Amino acid sequence: MPADREGEGVAQLVDVVRTLLGPSGCEWDQAQTLSTLRTYLLEETYELVEAMEKSPEAHREELGDMMFQIVFQCAIREREGLFSLDDAARDVAEKLIRRHPHVWGPGRPSAGASGENAPGGQATGPGPDGVARMGQGERGWESLKVAEKQKSSLMDDVPPTLPALMESEKIQRRAASAGFDWPDRQGPRLKVDEELLELEEAVADGDPDRIEDELGDVLFALVNLARHVHVSPELALRRASRKFAERFRIMEQYAREGGNTLYQMSLDELEALWVRSKGS
């Protein structure tokens, strides 16, 4: 897209939303509030994550739907006289500049400069030293956040609405940003074994509360291991769940082809179908 047309689509979307919320707009849209939009925002978030694993066309469509949610919420706040889309965009741009002093510090390019014009040439991606640089950058990011928001704890603004695996990962990253972390993956790997032994003891003891507590520690340790091998535990579990579901569908298909249902089959027969489905 030519530079003089950049942002035209966003401007058109802003105009569309303002029309929808205007006097001659849509009654349904006008009735929406920030509270009612929460459900749609969550739905669009999950749809966007799914689209990222599909085609570029699906990704583009879902990004557009997410942009609509952002523009819609900003329009509601603008109608209340609080802030606009431009205000929110400017805030995040200025925050990114503040939190990247290694990019926009003294002697560095202005906010409008591209990565290619930055000193040292193009930005480097994750290479042999990339993970270490990323970890250092994350520690700096979190320390700047603490200073800006005057938080008493790194844990203060971890959203309680996050899915449990994501919450655990975020908490661990916050602790790691202060230097409280294993130096390599061997530590969390051994911790998994330790927590599994404690879970076995709890199961043998038969106390449901202790079993839940120890199982939680196992999951927390696994999240820590995932973080150290640079894998999202949320996405890894999602992938495993989908893989299981797909293989289970194949089992059902094989059973139907044999004139059976899974309910009619023995555990040994089900296990044979499972092994067969893994080879499909």
N, C-alpha and C positions, 0 to 999 in steps of 0.2 A: 504494500500500500504506500502511495506517495506520502511524504512527510506532511504536506499541507492538508491531507485528508485524515491524518491520524486523529482519532478521537471523535470522528463524525458519528460512528455507530453508537458510542456512549451518549453523545448529545441527543441523538434521536431517541434512545431508550429513556432518557430523562424526560424528554418532551412527552413521550407516550404515557409514562407514569403520571406526570402532572395532569395530563388530559383525563386519564382514568379517575384521578382523585378530584378533578375539577367539577364545577357545577353541572356540566353536561356529560359527566363521565359515567362510570359503572357503579351501580348501587352496592354490589357485592364487594368490590374493591374498597369503596368508601367506608364500608362497615368494618373493615379489618383494623385490628389494633396490633401493637407489638406482642401482646399476649397471644392472640389468635395466630399470629404468623410463626410462632415458635415451632409448631408441629410441621408446618410446611418447610421451614428452614432445615429441620432435622431430616425430613424426607429427601429434600434436594441434596443435602450433604451426602447421604448414603448413595443416592442415585449418581452423584458426581464421582464418588470413589469407585463405584462399579463401572461407570463409563470409561474411567481412566484405564481399565483393563481390557476395554473393547476397542472399537475403531476410533480414528481421529474425528470422524463425523459425529459419533455419539458423544465423544468428549467435548467437542465444540458446542453441541446442543445443550448439554448439561451445564457447561460453564456459563452459557447465556442465561439459563434458568437461575443459576446462582447469582449472576449479576443483577437479574431482575429483583431478587430478594433484597440485595444490598441497596439498590436504587430505591426500592419501595420503602424500606425502613428509613432511609435518609429523607425521603419525601415526607414521611409522616412527621419526623422530627423537624423538618423545615417548616411544615405547616403549623407546628407548635411554636415556631420562632426560636428554636434551639440551635440547630446546625444543619448544614447542607451536605450533599455529596462531596462538593469541593472542599469543605472544611475537613471532612473525614479523610479524604485523600491527601490533603496537605499535612494533616497531623501525622499520618503514617509515613509520609515521605520524610518529614523532618525527624521523626523518631528513628527511621532507618539510618539517616545521616549521622545522628548523634551516636548511635550504637555501632557505627562502623568508622571509628576514628582512624583506623589503619587505611581506610579508603578516602575519607573526606577530611583528614586532619590537615595541619599546616603543610603547605607545599603540595597538597594533593589536588586532583581535579575538582571542579565545581560540581554541584548536584546534577547538572545536565550533561556531564561528560560521560562517554560510553566507556565500557571496560577496556576496549582496544586502545583508548587514549591514556589509560592510566599508566603511571610509571611502572616499568617492568614488563609492559606488553599485556597480552591477554591474561585474564584470570586463570589460575590453574585449577583443575578439577581434582577429584580424589585419585591421587597416584600413590606411590609408595609412602610418601609423607603426608598424603592428603588427610587421612583420618586423624593424625596427630594435630594438624593445623586446624581441622574442623573442631576438635575437642577444645583446643585453646580458644578458638573463636567463641564457642558456646560458653566457656567460663567467663570470658569478657562480657558477653551479652548479658548473662545473668547478673553479674556484678553491677553493670550499668543500670539494669532494671531496678535492682534494689536501691541504688542511689537515687534514681529518678522518682520512684514511687514511695520512697522512705518507708519501706517495709521493715517490720521487726523480725521477720523470718522469711527465708526463701520459700517456705511452704504456704505463705499467706494467701496467694491468689491462684492456687491450683484448683481449677473448677471442680466442684463436687459432683457435677452432672456428667463428667467424663465416664465412658465405659471403664470397668475396673482395670483391665489390662493397660489401657492408655494412661489412666491415673497413676498406676504403679510405675510405669515407665517415666512419666513426667516427674514424679517425686524423686526417682532415682537420678534422673538427669540433673535436677536441682541440687541434690546432695553432691553429685559428682562435680558440679560447677564450683563448689567450695573446696574441692580437693579430697572429699570423703568418698573414695572409690577404690576398687581393686586395680592394681597396676596392669593386669592382663586378664585373659579369660580363664586362666587356671583357677583363680580364686573363686569366682562364681560357680565354676564347674564343680569344684569340691564342695561348695556350699549346698548345691543341689543334693548331692549324696548325703550330706549331714542332715538336711531337712527331711529327706525321705526316711532315714533311720528314725528320726523323731516322730514322723507320721506313723510308722509301723508300731512304735511303742504306744502311741496314743490309741491306735486301733485296737491293740491288744488290751489296753486299759479299759476301753469301751465307753469312755466319757465323750458324748457327742460334742460338747463345747470345746474340749481339747482337740478332738479330731478336726473340727472346723478351723480352729486356730492354727494347727500344724499344717493342714492342707493349704491354708492361706500362705503360710511361710514357704511351702514348696513352690506355689505359683509365683510368689514374689521373687524367689531365687531363680526360677526359670526366666522370668522377665529380665532379671539382671544379666543372666547368661546371654539371652537374646540380644540385649543392648551391646554386650561386649563382642558379639560376633556380627554386629551391625545389621540385625534383622528386626523388623517391627514385629513384636509378639502378636499384636492385634491382627496384622495381615497374615502372619504365618498360621495362626489358628484358623482364621477365615479360610485360607487355602486348604488346610487339612480337612475342615468341615465340609467344604465343597467337594473335595476329592472323595471323602467317605460317601457323601450323598450320591454322587455320580456312580460309584461302584455299587451302591445299594440298589439303584435303579436298574443296573445291569443284572444284578441278582434276581430282581423281580421279573425282569424280562425272560431270563433263563428258566425261571420257575414256570411262568406262563407257557413257554414253549414246550415244557414237559407236561403240561396239563395239571399243574399244581399251583398252590399259593404258598407263600412262605410260612403261613400259620400251620400248614399241614405237614411240614417237614421237620425232621429231627435236627438236633444241634449239629451232628456230624454231617448231615446233608447240607445244612446251611453253610457250614465251614467250607465244604467242598465247592459250593457255589461262589463263596467269597474268594477263594483262591483262584477259581476260574475267572471271576470278574476282574481280578488284578492283572490278569494277562491280556485283557481285552484292550 
